[in-house]
Amino acid sequence: MAATTDTEREGRWVVKASQGSRDAINPVRGFEENLFKDALKARRTDIEFIKLSIGDTTALPVHPAVPEAVKKVLELGGCTGYGHSRGLPETRAALARLYSPFTLDPRGLTAEDVIMTNACSGALETCLTVLTEPGQNILVPSPGFGLYSCLAGSRGIKCHFYRLQADRGWEADLADLERQIDSETAAIIVNNPSNPCGSSYSKQHLLDILAIAERHRLPIIADEIYAWMTFPGSEFHMLSSLSETVPILSCSSLSKRYMVAGWRMGWIIVHDRQNAFRDEVIPGLARLATKVLGPSTLVQAAIPDIISKVPEDYHQKNLSLFHRNALHIMEILGPAPGLFPVMPRAAMYHMVVIEMKHFPEFQSDVEFTKALVIEQSVFCLPSPAFNTKDCFRIVLGCAESKIQEACNRIAAFAKLHYKE
Ligand SMILES: Cc1ncc(COP(=O)(O)O)c(C=O)c1O
């Protein structure tokens, strides 16, 4: 028998995975798909299971103009081939028109400033890839959307978490944010309106964040997937509409505003008033776009119709449901012992702070929310999904009667386990 060479191996097949794949840990998906498996198996089954864990958009109706737009593309028989790697020119031009009122750049925006991506997740990944080197760090909000640490981890980038303050409408602690910056910081992620907090920042607060970015010459990745999704009486400001200098990559998608998360259609809008991105970042984004040649051209081609034909009252109807659900949560959980729901102003989420010292049976909010699943058949996501502690998130996208029923059960659970 021939001797085994260096490259020959024997025995059971074991193929190694990369470090990047080992560090691609999405805490939201971890809780949703794995870590609650036992609790979900052990849950009470004599009452309806109420799932308020994931911002799933299928609970809400899609406006008929949205599938109509895709049908039209199909009927025209087009879009079966590859598109431009950065996206279809007409689609990018339509998005440039949509976002043009929100830039201070007198040149406005053109199709050249838009890159189509695989949903907002793909947009965020592309932005991180173009702006960071392994070993560097990015500033990430806490509480914040769990995907940021997953994307950073898989690229060998560290997250420096800056604190958001529950008692100040989840505004960033600006001193803490600035303290997190060091010589290896590559960018700041600002998520406004926020998942999981449901906050929408004032103009002044955004100007304060921009001033820090300006002082340290740091670009901002603005996750604005919930743009315009504010509740009555609340303000929303697109970050790019407030700065003439800070380079901003704004990320968004069809997922939440049009309730078609499964279509995985997103984009990056490049705001580069001072040409800071011109020499390296813009060519880098263009090269990265050639890696996968953009998202589905079928859905891309439908975007001009989708954004022009879905009426504003469709969005307002959804937002009014989220708002009413948030008010139900305040009414029912506000008086519940040991729980402090923080009224959201936007998006589709409601955070509830837990005073853990009053629930000594549970070591953490993860144990608290697992017991809630088992005893009350209500599933909310605990705080590690958002890189924070002592709170849980309720998703607002469901029928009012369901939210009320869930809150009554959460309040009963809190009463039962609360200790002075
Ligand atoms: C703040 C935030 N950013 C990005 C995403 C990802 O969106 P998409 O489904 O378009 O990838 C989500 C989804 O929940 C989100 O809440």
PDBQT file of the ligand as one rigid body, heavy atoms in Angstrom, charges set to zero:
ROOT
HETATM    1  C1  LIG A 501     -32.627  47.458  12.491  1.00  0.00    +0.000 C 
HETATM    2  C2  LIG A 501     -32.675  46.398  11.445  1.00  0.00    +0.000 A 
HETATM    3  N1  LIG A 501     -31.744  46.405  10.474  1.00  0.00    +0.000 NA
HETATM    4  C3  LIG A 501     -31.726  45.468   9.519  1.00  0.00    +0.000 A 
HETATM    5  C4  LIG A 501     -32.657  44.458   9.501  1.00  0.00    +0.000 A 
HETATM    6  C5  LIG A 501     -32.564  43.405   8.428  1.00  0.00    +0.000 C 
HETATM    7  O1  LIG A 501     -33.523  43.658   7.475  1.00  0.00    +0.000 OA
HETATM    8  P1  LIG A 501     -33.695  42.777   6.153  1.00  0.00    +0.000 P 
HETATM    9  O2  LIG A 501     -34.763  41.776   6.468  1.00  0.00    +0.000 OA
HETATM   10  O3  LIG A 501     -34.121  43.737   5.104  1.00  0.00    +0.000 OA
HETATM   11  O4  LIG A 501     -32.400  42.144   5.891  1.00  0.00    +0.000 OA
HETATM   12  C6  LIG A 501     -33.664  44.414  10.468  1.00  0.00    +0.000 A 
HETATM   13  C7  LIG A 501     -34.631  43.325  10.499  1.00  0.00    +0.000 C 
HETATM   14  O5  LIG A 501     -35.338  43.073  11.436  1.00  0.00    +0.000 OA
HETATM   15  C8  LIG A 501     -33.665  45.414  11.474  1.00  0.00    +0.000 A 
HETATM   16  O6  LIG A 501     -34.579  45.421  12.437  1.00  0.00    +0.000 OA
ENDROOT
TORSDOF 0
